[in-house]
Amino acid sequence: MLFVGVLALIGSQVISFERGVELLNFGALLAFMGVNVAALTRYYLREQPEEVDEPGPPALGFLYACFLAET
């Protein structure tokens, strides 16, 4: 925890606020993409998928996050 705190302190002195916000948003998009990939993986790795689960929403969420990351 101390290491991360020191790293954040150094980073706050080195980069601008705008760049920090860009990095934060990009990290959030990557996390959202990871959640969608995990949902797709869970859907396809189960032996008998339930009727309620559909791969469409996680796939669309992943593609939308990819689109946002590009812009």
N, CA, C and O atoms as a Tripos MOL2 file, in Angstrom:
@<TRIPOS>MOLECULE
protein
  284   283    71     0     0
PROTEIN
NO_CHARGES

@<TRIPOS>ATOM
      1 N           0.8240   -1.1680    0.0000 N.3       1 MET1
      2 CA          0.0000    0.0000    0.0000 C.3       1 MET1
      3 C           0.8850    1.2550    0.0000 C.2       1 MET1
      4 O           0.5720    2.2480   -0.6560 O.2       1 MET1
      5 N           1.9500    1.1930    0.7180 N.am      2 LEU2
      6 CA          2.8660    2.3390    0.7190 C.3       2 LEU2
      7 C           3.4980    2.5470   -0.6500 C.2       2 LEU2
      8 O           3.6800    3.6830   -1.0900 O.2       2 LEU2
      9 N           3.8290    1.4600   -1.3170 N.am      3 PHE3
     10 CA          4.4260    1.5610   -2.6570 C.3       3 PHE3
     11 C           3.4660    2.2480   -3.6230 C.2       3 PHE3
     12 O           3.8700    3.1420   -4.3670 O.2       3 PHE3
     13 N           2.2080    1.8400   -3.6150 N.am      4 VAL4
     14 CA          1.2170    2.4480   -4.5040 C.3       4 VAL4
     15 C           1.0120    3.9170   -4.1490 C.2       4 VAL4
     16 O           0.8530    4.7520   -5.0400 O.2       4 VAL4
     17 N           1.0150    4.2390   -2.8610 N.am      5 GLY5
     18 CA          0.8740    5.6330   -2.4450 C.3       5 GLY5
     19 C           2.0280    6.4870   -2.9170 C.2       5 GLY5
     20 O           1.8180    7.6010   -3.3970 O.2       5 GLY5
     21 N           3.2490    5.9820   -2.7890 N.am      6 VAL6
     22 CA          4.4260    6.7240   -3.2590 C.3       6 VAL6
     23 C           4.3900    6.8660   -4.7760 C.2       6 VAL6
     24 O           4.7270    7.9210   -5.3130 O.2       6 VAL6
     25 N           3.9830    5.8080   -5.4650 N.am      7 LEU7
     26 CA          3.8790    5.8530   -6.9160 C.3       7 LEU7
     27 C           2.8350    6.8830   -7.3590 C.2       7 LEU7
     28 O           3.0630    7.6140   -8.3220 O.2       7 LEU7
     29 N           1.7040    6.9460   -6.6720 N.am      8 ALA8
     30 CA          0.6680    7.9310   -6.9960 C.3       8 ALA8
     31 C           1.1590    9.3490   -6.7160 C.2       8 ALA8
     32 O           0.8600   10.2640   -7.4830 O.2       8 ALA8
     33 N           1.9080    9.5460   -5.6310 N.am      9 LEU9
     34 CA          2.4470   10.8610   -5.3120 C.3       9 LEU9
     35 C           3.4310   11.3250   -6.3820 C.2       9 LEU9
     36 O           3.3920   12.4760   -6.8160 O.2       9 LEU9
     37 N           4.2970   10.4350   -6.7940 N.am     10 ILE10
     38 CA          5.2600   10.7870   -7.8470 C.3      10 ILE10
     39 C           4.5310   11.0600   -9.1600 C.2      10 ILE10
     40 O           4.8470   12.0190   -9.8640 O.2      10 ILE10
     41 N           3.5580   10.2160   -9.4860 N.am     11 GLY11
     42 CA          2.8030   10.4060  -10.7220 C.3      11 GLY11
     43 C           2.0400   11.7110  -10.7440 C.2      11 GLY11
     44 O           1.9260   12.3530  -11.7880 O.2      11 GLY11
     45 N           1.5150   12.1060   -9.5950 N.am     12 SER12
     46 CA          0.7630   13.3670   -9.5500 C.3      12 SER12
     47 C           1.6650   14.5780   -9.7440 C.2      12 SER12
     48 O           1.1990   15.6340  -10.1720 O.2      12 SER12
     49 N           2.9250   14.4390   -9.4410 N.am     13 GLN13
     50 CA          3.8600   15.5420   -9.6380 C.3      13 GLN13
     51 C           4.4250   15.5870  -11.0550 C.2      13 GLN13
     52 O           4.8740   16.6340  -11.5230 O.2      13 GLN13
     53 N           4.3970   14.4390  -11.7310 N.am     14 VAL14
     54 CA          5.0470   14.3340  -13.0390 C.3      14 VAL14
     55 C           4.0820   14.6240  -14.1890 C.2      14 VAL14
     56 O           4.4600   15.2970  -15.1480 O.2      14 VAL14
     57 N           2.8450   14.1300  -14.1110 N.am     15 ILE15
     58 CA          1.9230   14.2860  -15.2350 C.3      15 ILE15
     59 C           0.8740   15.3580  -14.9250 C.2      15 ILE15
     60 O           0.6330   15.7090  -13.7700 O.2      15 ILE15
     61 N           0.2690   15.8570  -15.9880 N.am     16 SER16
     62 CA         -0.7510   16.8900  -15.8200 C.3      16 SER16
     63 C          -2.0840   16.2660  -15.3920 C.2      16 SER16
     64 O          -2.2810   15.0540  -15.4800 O.2      16 SER16
     65 N          -2.9790   17.1230  -14.9310 N.am     17 PHE17
     66 CA         -4.3000   16.6580  -14.5000 C.3      17 PHE17
     67 C          -5.0660   16.0430  -15.6660 C.2      17 PHE17
     68 O          -5.7090   15.0050  -15.5060 O.2      17 PHE17
     69 N          -5.0010   16.6760  -16.8390 N.am     18 GLU18
     70 CA         -5.7190   16.1820  -18.0120 C.3      18 GLU18
     71 C          -5.2200   14.7950  -18.4150 C.2      18 GLU18
     72 O          -6.0090   13.9140  -18.7560 O.2      18 GLU18
     73 N          -3.9140   14.6180  -18.3710 N.am     19 ARG19
     74 CA         -3.3330   13.3060  -18.7180 C.3      19 ARG19
     75 C          -3.7390   12.2560  -17.6900 C.2      19 ARG19
     76 O          -3.9930   11.1060  -18.0480 O.2      19 ARG19
     77 N          -3.8010   12.6310  -16.4480 N.am     20 GLY20
     78 CA         -4.2390   11.7020  -15.4040 C.3      20 GLY20
     79 C          -5.6790   11.2650  -15.5950 C.2      20 GLY20
     80 O          -6.0120   10.0980  -15.3870 O.2      20 GLY20
     81 N          -6.5420   12.2100  -15.9980 N.am     21 VAL21
     82 CA         -7.9420   11.8730  -16.2560 C.3      21 VAL21
     83 C          -8.0460   10.9460  -17.4590 C.2      21 VAL21
     84 O          -8.8380   10.0040  -17.4460 O.2      21 VAL21
     85 N          -7.2560   11.2010  -18.5010 N.am     22 GLU22
     86 CA         -7.2550   10.3110  -19.6650 C.3      22 GLU22
     87 C          -6.8360    8.9000  -19.2790 C.2      22 GLU22
     88 O          -7.4480    7.9260  -19.7160 O.2      22 GLU22
     89 N          -5.8060    8.7910  -18.4700 N.am     23 LEU23
     90 CA         -5.3510    7.4720  -18.0360 C.3      23 LEU23
     91 C          -6.4010    6.7700  -17.1740 C.2      23 LEU23
     92 O          -6.5970    5.5600  -17.2880 O.2      23 LEU23
     93 N          -7.0650    7.5270  -16.3230 N.am     24 LEU24
     94 CA         -8.1170    6.9640  -15.4840 C.3      24 LEU24
     95 C          -9.2710    6.4460  -16.3300 C.2      24 LEU24
     96 O          -9.7650    5.3430  -16.0980 O.2      24 LEU24
     97 N          -9.7000    7.2280  -17.3040 N.am     25 ASN25
     98 CA        -10.7870    6.7940  -18.1820 C.3      25 ASN25
     99 C         -10.3990    5.5710  -18.9940 C.2      25 ASN25
    100 O         -11.2070    4.6590  -19.1650 O.2      25 ASN25
    101 N          -9.1710    5.5420  -19.4960 N.am     26 PHE26
    102 CA         -8.7170    4.3990  -20.2590 C.3      26 PHE26
    103 C          -8.6530    3.1500  -19.3760 C.2      26 PHE26
    104 O          -9.0120    2.0580  -19.8150 O.2      26 PHE26
    105 N          -8.2010    3.3130  -18.1440 N.am     27 GLY27
    106 CA         -8.1640    2.1800  -17.2230 C.3      27 GLY27
    107 C          -9.5580    1.6610  -16.9060 C.2      27 GLY27
    108 O          -9.7610    0.4520  -16.7890 O.2      27 GLY27
    109 N         -10.5210    2.5690  -16.7670 N.am     28 ALA28
    110 CA        -11.9000    2.1490  -16.5120 C.3      28 ALA28
    111 C         -12.4610    1.3950  -17.7150 C.2      28 ALA28
    112 O         -13.1670    0.4010  -17.5470 O.2      28 ALA28
    113 N         -12.1520    1.8570  -18.9230 N.am     29 LEU29
    114 CA        -12.6020    1.1410  -20.1180 C.3      29 LEU29
    115 C         -11.9860   -0.2450  -20.2040 C.2      29 LEU29
    116 O         -12.6610   -1.2080  -20.5680 O.2      29 LEU29
    117 N         -10.7090   -0.3480  -19.8710 N.am     30 LEU30
    118 CA        -10.0670   -1.6650  -19.8740 C.3      30 LEU30
    119 C         -10.7080   -2.6000  -18.8530 C.2      30 LEU30
    120 O         -10.9000   -3.7840  -19.1290 O.2      30 LEU30
    121 N         -11.0370   -2.0770  -17.6880 N.am     31 ALA31
    122 CA        -11.6950   -2.8910  -16.6650 C.3      31 ALA31
    123 C         -13.0780   -3.3320  -17.1350 C.2      31 ALA31
    124 O         -13.4650   -4.4800  -16.9190 O.2      31 ALA31
    125 N         -13.8230   -2.4380  -17.7710 N.am     32 PHE32
    126 CA        -15.1430   -2.7750  -18.2900 C.3      32 PHE32
    127 C         -15.0330   -3.8390  -19.3790 C.2      32 PHE32
    128 O         -15.8580   -4.7510  -19.4460 O.2      32 PHE32
    129 N         -14.0190   -3.7240  -20.2290 N.am     33 MET33
    130 CA        -13.8040   -4.7370  -21.2560 C.3      33 MET33
    131 C         -13.4650   -6.0780  -20.6230 C.2      33 MET33
    132 O         -13.9060   -7.1200  -21.1070 O.2      33 MET33
    133 N         -12.6930   -6.0630  -19.5550 N.am     34 GLY34
    134 CA        -12.3530   -7.3050  -18.8580 C.3      34 GLY34
    135 C         -13.5610   -7.9790  -18.2410 C.2      34 GLY34
    136 O         -13.6670   -9.2050  -18.2600 O.2      34 GLY34
    137 N         -14.4700   -7.1920  -17.6960 N.am     35 VAL35
    138 CA        -15.7020   -7.7540  -17.1280 C.3      35 VAL35
    139 C         -16.5220   -8.4170  -18.2230 C.2      35 VAL35
    140 O         -17.0670   -9.5020  -18.0180 O.2      35 VAL35
    141 N         -16.6140   -7.7840  -19.3730 N.am     36 ASN36
    142 CA        -17.3750   -8.3660  -20.4760 C.3      36 ASN36
    143 C         -16.7250   -9.6370  -21.0130 C.2      36 ASN36
    144 O         -17.4200  -10.5950  -21.3530 O.2      36 ASN36
    145 N         -15.4070   -9.6510  -21.0910 N.am     37 VAL37
    146 CA        -14.7130  -10.8650  -21.5340 C.3      37 VAL37
    147 C         -14.9140  -11.9870  -20.5170 C.2      37 VAL37
    148 O         -15.0850  -13.1440  -20.8990 O.2      37 VAL37
    149 N         -14.8940  -11.6560  -19.2430 N.am     38 ALA38
    150 CA        -15.1340  -12.6740  -18.2130 C.3      38 ALA38
    151 C         -16.5450  -13.2420  -18.3200 C.2      38 ALA38
    152 O         -16.7450  -14.4430  -18.1430 O.2      38 ALA38
    153 N         -17.5280  -12.3850  -18.6100 N.am     39 ALA39
    154 CA        -18.8990  -12.8720  -18.7710 C.3      39 ALA39
    155 C         -19.0120  -13.7800  -19.9900 C.2      39 ALA39
    156 O         -19.6940  -14.8030  -19.9330 O.2      39 ALA39
    157 N         -18.3570  -13.4220  -21.0910 N.am     40 LEU40
    158 CA        -18.3740  -14.2730  -22.2750 C.3      40 LEU40
    159 C         -17.6770  -15.6010  -22.0100 C.2      40 LEU40
    160 O         -18.1600  -16.6540  -22.4260 O.2      40 LEU40
    161 N         -16.5460  -15.5530  -21.3190 N.am     41 THR41
    162 CA        -15.8120  -16.7700  -20.9970 C.3      41 THR41
    163 C         -16.6480  -17.6790  -20.1110 C.2      41 THR41
    164 O         -16.6830  -18.8920  -20.3150 O.2      41 THR41
    165 N         -17.3140  -17.1000  -19.1410 N.am     42 ARG42
    166 CA        -18.1620  -17.8970  -18.2510 C.3      42 ARG42
    167 C         -19.3040  -18.5360  -19.0230 C.2      42 ARG42
    168 O         -19.6730  -19.6790  -18.7540 O.2      42 ARG42
    169 N         -19.8650  -17.8110  -19.9740 N.am     43 TYR43
    170 CA        -20.9690  -18.3350  -20.7750 C.3      43 TYR43
    171 C         -20.5080  -19.5220  -21.6080 C.2      43 TYR43
    172 O         -21.1930  -20.5440  -21.6550 O.2      43 TYR43
    173 N         -19.3610  -19.4050  -22.2660 N.am     44 TYR44
    174 CA        -18.9200  -20.4470  -23.1850 C.3      44 TYR44
    175 C         -18.2140  -21.6090  -22.5030 C.2      44 TYR44
    176 O         -18.1250  -22.6860  -23.0920 O.2      44 TYR44
    177 N         -17.7130  -21.4400  -21.2970 N.am     45 LEU45
    178 CA        -16.9970  -22.5230  -20.6280 C.3      45 LEU45
    179 C         -17.8930  -23.4090  -19.7760 C.2      45 LEU45
    180 O         -17.4600  -24.4640  -19.3110 O.2      45 LEU45
    181 N         -19.1240  -22.9980  -19.5690 N.am     46 ARG46
    182 CA        -20.0250  -23.8600  -18.8100 C.3      46 ARG46
    183 C         -20.4350  -25.0370  -19.6660 C.2      46 ARG46
    184 O         -20.5220  -24.9260  -20.8890 O.2      46 ARG46
    185 N         -20.6900  -26.1780  -19.0180 N.am     47 GLU47
    186 CA        -21.0660  -27.3660  -19.7760 C.3      47 GLU47
    187 C         -22.4700  -27.2400  -20.3460 C.2      47 GLU47
    188 O         -22.7090  -27.6000  -21.4980 O.2      47 GLU47
    189 N         -23.3980  -26.7320  -19.5470 N.am     48 GLN48
    190 CA        -24.7580  -26.5520  -20.0260 C.3      48 GLN48
    191 C         -25.1980  -25.1260  -19.7220 C.2      48 GLN48
    192 O         -25.6340  -24.8320  -18.6090 O.2      48 GLN48
    193 N         -25.0850  -24.2380  -20.7130 N.am     49 PRO49
    194 CA        -25.5010  -22.8490  -20.4710 C.3      49 PRO49
    195 C         -26.9910  -22.7710  -20.1470 C.2      49 PRO49
    196 O         -27.8080  -23.4830  -20.7300 O.2      49 PRO49
    197 N         -27.3170  -21.9090  -19.2240 N.am     50 GLU50
    198 CA        -28.7160  -21.7180  -18.8680 C.3      50 GLU50
    199 C         -29.4120  -20.9010  -19.9420 C.2      50 GLU50
    200 O         -28.7650  -20.1850  -20.7060 O.2      50 GLU50
    201 N         -30.7180  -21.0100  -19.9960 N.am     51 GLU51
    202 CA        -31.4950  -20.3110  -21.0190 C.3      51 GLU51
    203 C         -31.4570  -18.7960  -20.8230 C.2      51 GLU51
    204 O         -31.5850  -18.0410  -21.7860 O.2      51 GLU51
    205 N         -31.2810  -18.3520  -19.5790 N.am     52 VAL52
    206 CA        -31.3480  -16.9190  -19.2940 C.3      52 VAL52
    207 C         -30.1200  -16.1900  -19.8160 C.2      52 VAL52
    208 O         -30.2300  -15.0630  -20.2990 O.2      52 VAL52
    209 N         -28.9650  -16.8090  -19.7260 N.am     53 ASP53
    210 CA        -27.7240  -16.1550  -20.1430 C.3      53 ASP53
    211 C         -27.6290  -16.1050  -21.6600 C.2      53 ASP53
    212 O         -27.8850  -17.0940  -22.3470 O.2      53 ASP53
    213 N         -27.2640  -14.9560  -22.1600 N.am     54 GLU54
    214 CA        -27.0630  -14.7730  -23.5850 C.3      54 GLU54
    215 C         -25.7200  -14.0940  -23.7990 C.2      54 GLU54
    216 O         -25.3340  -13.2290  -23.0120 O.2      54 GLU54
    217 N         -25.0030  -14.4730  -24.8510 N.am     55 PRO55
    218 CA        -23.7010  -13.8450  -25.0900 C.3      55 PRO55
    219 C         -23.8000  -12.4550  -25.7110 C.2      55 PRO55
    220 O         -22.7960  -11.7460  -25.7800 O.2      55 PRO55
    221 N         -24.9720  -12.0530  -26.1580 N.am     56 GLY56
    222 CA        -25.1260  -10.7810  -26.8640 C.3      56 GLY56
    223 C         -24.7610   -9.5530  -26.0550 C.2      56 GLY56
    224 O         -23.9220   -8.7700  -26.5000 O.2      56 GLY56
    225 N         -25.3580   -9.3440  -24.8750 N.am     57 PRO57
    226 CA        -25.0420   -8.1200  -24.1220 C.3      57 PRO57
    227 C         -23.5630   -7.9630  -23.7480 C.2      57 PRO57
    228 O         -23.0280   -6.8660  -23.9060 O.2      57 PRO57
    229 N         -22.8720   -9.0120  -23.2570 N.am     58 PRO58
    230 CA        -21.4430   -8.8040  -22.9820 C.3      58 PRO58
    231 C         -20.6280   -8.5240  -24.2410 C.2      58 PRO58
    232 O         -19.6800   -7.7390  -24.2090 O.2      58 PRO58
    233 N         -20.9940   -9.1660  -25.3470 N.am     59 ALA59
    234 CA        -20.2620   -8.9310  -26.5970 C.3      59 ALA59
    235 C         -20.4730   -7.5040  -27.0730 C.2      59 ALA59
    236 O         -19.5300   -6.8440  -27.5090 O.2      59 ALA59
    237 N         -21.7080   -7.0270  -26.9910 N.am     60 LEU60
    238 CA        -21.9730   -5.6420  -27.3930 C.3      60 LEU60
    239 C         -21.2830   -4.6510  -26.4690 C.2      60 LEU60
    240 O         -20.7730   -3.6290  -26.9280 O.2      60 LEU60
    241 N         -21.2610   -4.9400  -25.1730 N.am     61 GLY61
    242 CA        -20.5650   -4.0680  -24.2300 C.3      61 GLY61
    243 C         -19.0740   -4.0110  -24.5090 C.2      61 GLY61
    244 O         -18.4600   -2.9480  -24.4200 O.2      61 GLY61
    245 N         -18.4890   -5.1550  -24.8480 N.am     62 PHE62
    246 CA        -17.0650   -5.1920  -25.1720 C.3      62 PHE62
    247 C         -16.7790   -4.3860  -26.4360 C.2      62 PHE62
    248 O         -15.8230   -3.6110  -26.4770 O.2      62 PHE62
    249 N         -17.6020   -4.5670  -27.4640 N.am     63 LEU63
    250 CA        -17.3970   -3.8230  -28.7140 C.3      63 LEU63
    251 C         -17.5890   -2.3230  -28.5100 C.2      63 LEU63
    252 O         -16.8590   -1.5190  -29.0910 O.2      63 LEU63
    253 N         -18.5570   -1.9460  -27.6970 N.am     64 TYR64
    254 CA        -18.7820   -0.5340  -27.4190 C.3      64 TYR64
    255 C         -17.6000    0.0690  -26.6620 C.2      64 TYR64
    256 O         -17.1950    1.1980  -26.9410 O.2      64 TYR64
    257 N         -17.0510   -0.6720  -25.7130 N.am     65 ALA65
    258 CA        -15.8780   -0.1800  -24.9850 C.3      65 ALA65
    259 C         -14.6760   -0.0660  -25.9090 C.2      65 ALA65
    260 O         -13.8770    0.8600  -25.7800 O.2      65 ALA65
    261 N         -14.5450   -1.0020  -26.8390 N.am     66 CYS66
    262 CA        -13.4700   -0.9070  -27.8300 C.3      66 CYS66
    263 C         -13.6230    0.3500  -28.6860 C.2      66 CYS66
    264 O         -12.6500    1.0460  -28.9770 O.2      66 CYS66
    265 N         -14.8740    0.6250  -29.0830 N.am     67 PHE67
    266 CA        -15.1380    1.8270  -29.8700 C.3      67 PHE67
    267 C         -14.7810    3.0860  -29.0740 C.2      67 PHE67
    268 O         -14.1640    4.0080  -29.6090 O.2      67 PHE67
    269 N         -15.1670    3.1220  -27.8020 N.am     68 LEU68
    270 CA        -14.8470    4.2920  -26.9850 C.3      68 LEU68
    271 C         -13.3570    4.4470  -26.7580 C.2      68 LEU68
    272 O         -12.8610    5.5700  -26.6750 O.2      68 LEU68
    273 N         -12.6330    3.3400  -26.6550 N.am     69 ALA69
    274 CA        -11.1940    3.4100  -26.4400 C.3      69 ALA69
    275 C         -10.4890    3.9640  -27.6690 C.2      69 ALA69
    276 O          -9.4310    4.5840  -27.5590 O.2      69 ALA69
    277 N         -11.0720    3.7400  -28.8310 N.am     70 GLU70
    278 CA        -10.4640    4.2390  -30.0660 C.3      70 GLU70
    279 C         -10.6340    5.7370  -30.2380 C.2      70 GLU70
    280 O          -9.8040    6.3860  -30.8740 O.2      70 GLU70
    281 N         -11.7050    6.2970  -29.6780 N.am     71 THR71
    282 CA        -11.9750    7.7200  -29.8800 C.3      71 THR71
    283 C         -11.2570    8.5920  -28.8970 C.2      71 THR71
    284 O         -11.3890    9.8150  -28.9440 O.2      71 THR71
@<TRIPOS>BOND
     1     1     2 1
     2     2     3 1
     3     3     4 2
     4     3     5 am
     5     5     6 1
     6     6     7 1
     7     7     8 2
     8     7     9 am
     9     9    10 1
    10    10    11 1
    11    11    12 2
    12    11    13 am
    13    13    14 1
    14    14    15 1
    15    15    16 2
    16    15    17 am
    17    17    18 1
    18    18    19 1
    19    19    20 2
    20    19    21 am
    21    21    22 1
    22    22    23 1
    23    23    24 2
    24    23    25 am
    25    25    26 1
    26    26    27 1
    27    27    28 2
    28    27    29 am
    29    29    30 1
    30    30    31 1
    31    31    32 2
    32    31    33 am
    33    33    34 1
    34    34    35 1
    35    35    36 2
    36    35    37 am
    37    37    38 1
    38    38    39 1
    39    39    40 2
    40    39    41 am
    41    41    42 1
    42    42    43 1
    43    43    44 2
    44    43    45 am
    45    45    46 1
    46    46    47 1
    47    47    48 2
    48    47    49 am
    49    49    50 1
    50    50    51 1
    51    51    52 2
    52    51    53 am
    53    53    54 1
    54    54    55 1
    55    55    56 2
    56    55    57 am
    57    57    58 1
    58    58    59 1
    59    59    60 2
    60    59    61 am
    61    61    62 1
    62    62    63 1
    63    63    64 2
    64    63    65 am
    65    65    66 1
    66    66    67 1
    67    67    68 2
    68    67    69 am
    69    69    70 1
    70    70    71 1
    71    71    72 2
    72    71    73 am
    73    73    74 1
    74    74    75 1
    75    75    76 2
    76    75    77 am
    77    77    78 1
    78    78    79 1
    79    79    80 2
    80    79    81 am
    81    81    82 1
    82    82    83 1
    83    83    84 2
    84    83    85 am
    85    85    86 1
    86    86    87 1
    87    87    88 2
    88    87    89 am
    89    89    90 1
    90    90    91 1
    91    91    92 2
    92    91    93 am
    93    93    94 1
    94    94    95 1
    95    95    96 2
    96    95    97 am
    97    97    98 1
    98    98    99 1
    99    99   100 2
   100    99   101 am
   101   101   102 1
   102   102   103 1
   103   103   104 2
   104   103   105 am
   105   105   106 1
   106   106   107 1
   107   107   108 2
   108   107   109 am
   109   109   110 1
   110   110   111 1
   111   111   112 2
   112   111   113 am
   113   113   114 1
   114   114   115 1
   115   115   116 2
   116   115   117 am
   117   117   118 1
   118   118   119 1
   119   119   120 2
   120   119   121 am
   121   121   122 1
   122   122   123 1
   123   123   124 2
   124   123   125 am
   125   125   126 1
   126   126   127 1
   127   127   128 2
   128   127   129 am
   129   129   130 1
   130   130   131 1
   131   131   132 2
   132   131   133 am
   133   133   134 1
   134   134   135 1
   135   135   136 2
   136   135   137 am
   137   137   138 1
   138   138   139 1
   139   139   140 2
   140   139   141 am
   141   141   142 1
   142   142   143 1
   143   143   144 2
   144   143   145 am
   145   145   146 1
   146   146   147 1
   147   147   148 2
   148   147   149 am
   149   149   150 1
   150   150   151 1
   151   151   152 2
   152   151   153 am
   153   153   154 1
   154   154   155 1
   155   155   156 2
   156   155   157 am
   157   157   158 1
   158   158   159 1
   159   159   160 2
   160   159   161 am
   161   161   162 1
   162   162   163 1
   163   163   164 2
   164   163   165 am
   165   165   166 1
   166   166   167 1
   167   167   168 2
   168   167   169 am
   169   169   170 1
   170   170   171 1
   171   171   172 2
   172   171   173 am
   173   173   174 1
   174   174   175 1
   175   175   176 2
   176   175   177 am
   177   177   178 1
   178   178   179 1
   179   179   180 2
   180   179   181 am
   181   181   182 1
   182   182   183 1
   183   183   184 2
   184   183   185 am
   185   185   186 1
   186   186   187 1
   187   187   188 2
   188   187   189 am
   189   189   190 1
   190   190   191 1
   191   191   192 2
   192   191   193 am
   193   193   194 1
   194   194   195 1
   195   195   196 2
   196   195   197 am
   197   197   198 1
   198   198   199 1
   199   199   200 2
   200   199   201 am
   201   201   202 1
   202   202   203 1
   203   203   204 2
   204   203   205 am
   205   205   206 1
   206   206   207 1
   207   207   208 2
   208   207   209 am
   209   209   210 1
   210   210   211 1
   211   211   212 2
   212   211   213 am
   213   213   214 1
   214   214   215 1
   215   215   216 2
   216   215   217 am
   217   217   218 1
   218   218   219 1
   219   219   220 2
   220   219   221 am
   221   221   222 1
   222   222   223 1
   223   223   224 2
   224   223   225 am
   225   225   226 1
   226   226   227 1
   227   227   228 2
   228   227   229 am
   229   229   230 1
   230   230   231 1
   231   231   232 2
   232   231   233 am
   233   233   234 1
   234   234   235 1
   235   235   236 2
   236   235   237 am
   237   237   238 1
   238   238   239 1
   239   239   240 2
   240   239   241 am
   241   241   242 1
   242   242   243 1
   243   243   244 2
   244   243   245 am
   245   245   246 1
   246   246   247 1
   247   247   248 2
   248   247   249 am
   249   249   250 1
   250   250   251 1
   251   251   252 2
   252   251   253 am
   253   253   254 1
   254   254   255 1
   255   255   256 2
   256   255   257 am
   257   257   258 1
   258   258   259 1
   259   259   260 2
   260   259   261 am
   261   261   262 1
   262   262   263 1
   263   263   264 2
   264   263   265 am
   265   265   266 1
   266   266   267 1
   267   267   268 2
   268   267   269 am
   269   269   270 1
   270   270   271 1
   271   271   272 2
   272   271   273 am
   273   273   274 1
   274   274   275 1
   275   275   276 2
   276   275   277 am
   277   277   278 1
   278   278   279 1
   279   279   280 2
   280   279   281 am
   281   281   282 1
   282   282   283 1
   283   283   284 2
@<TRIPOS>SUBSTRUCTURE
     1 MET1         2 RESIDUE 1 A MET
     2 LEU2         6 RESIDUE 1 A LEU
     3 PHE3        10 RESIDUE 1 A PHE
     4 VAL4        14 RESIDUE 1 A VAL
     5 GLY5        18 RESIDUE 1 A GLY
     6 VAL6        22 RESIDUE 1 A VAL
     7 LEU7        26 RESIDUE 1 A LEU
     8 ALA8        30 RESIDUE 1 A ALA
     9 LEU9        34 RESIDUE 1 A LEU
    10 ILE10       38 RESIDUE 1 A ILE
    11 GLY11       42 RESIDUE 1 A GLY
    12 SER12       46 RESIDUE 1 A SER
    13 GLN13       50 RESIDUE 1 A GLN
    14 VAL14       54 RESIDUE 1 A VAL
    15 ILE15       58 RESIDUE 1 A ILE
    16 SER16       62 RESIDUE 1 A SER
    17 PHE17       66 RESIDUE 1 A PHE
    18 GLU18       70 RESIDUE 1 A GLU
    19 ARG19       74 RESIDUE 1 A ARG
    20 GLY20       78 RESIDUE 1 A GLY
    21 VAL21       82 RESIDUE 1 A VAL
    22 GLU22       86 RESIDUE 1 A GLU
    23 LEU23       90 RESIDUE 1 A LEU
    24 LEU24       94 RESIDUE 1 A LEU
    25 ASN25       98 RESIDUE 1 A ASN
    26 PHE26      102 RESIDUE 1 A PHE
    27 GLY27      106 RESIDUE 1 A GLY
    28 ALA28      110 RESIDUE 1 A ALA
    29 LEU29      114 RESIDUE 1 A LEU
    30 LEU30      118 RESIDUE 1 A LEU
    31 ALA31      122 RESIDUE 1 A ALA
    32 PHE32      126 RESIDUE 1 A PHE
    33 MET33      130 RESIDUE 1 A MET
    34 GLY34      134 RESIDUE 1 A GLY
    35 VAL35      138 RESIDUE 1 A VAL
    36 ASN36      142 RESIDUE 1 A ASN
    37 VAL37      146 RESIDUE 1 A VAL
    38 ALA38      150 RESIDUE 1 A ALA
    39 ALA39      154 RESIDUE 1 A ALA
    40 LEU40      158 RESIDUE 1 A LEU
    41 THR41      162 RESIDUE 1 A THR
    42 ARG42      166 RESIDUE 1 A ARG
    43 TYR43      170 RESIDUE 1 A TYR
    44 TYR44      174 RESIDUE 1 A TYR
    45 LEU45      178 RESIDUE 1 A LEU
    46 ARG46      182 RESIDUE 1 A ARG
    47 GLU47      186 RESIDUE 1 A GLU
    48 GLN48      190 RESIDUE 1 A GLN
    49 PRO49      194 RESIDUE 1 A PRO
    50 GLU50      198 RESIDUE 1 A GLU
    51 GLU51      202 RESIDUE 1 A GLU
    52 VAL52      206 RESIDUE 1 A VAL
    53 ASP53      210 RESIDUE 1 A ASP
    54 GLU54      214 RESIDUE 1 A GLU
    55 PRO55      218 RESIDUE 1 A PRO
    56 GLY56      222 RESIDUE 1 A GLY
    57 PRO57      226 RESIDUE 1 A PRO
    58 PRO58      230 RESIDUE 1 A PRO
    59 ALA59      234 RESIDUE 1 A ALA
    60 LEU60      238 RESIDUE 1 A LEU
    61 GLY61      242 RESIDUE 1 A GLY
    62 PHE62      246 RESIDUE 1 A PHE
    63 LEU63      250 RESIDUE 1 A LEU
    64 TYR64      254 RESIDUE 1 A TYR
    65 ALA65      258 RESIDUE 1 A ALA
    66 CYS66      262 RESIDUE 1 A CYS
    67 PHE67      266 RESIDUE 1 A PHE
    68 LEU68      270 RESIDUE 1 A LEU
    69 ALA69      274 RESIDUE 1 A ALA
    70 GLU70      278 RESIDUE 1 A GLU
    71 THR71      282 RESIDUE 1 A THR
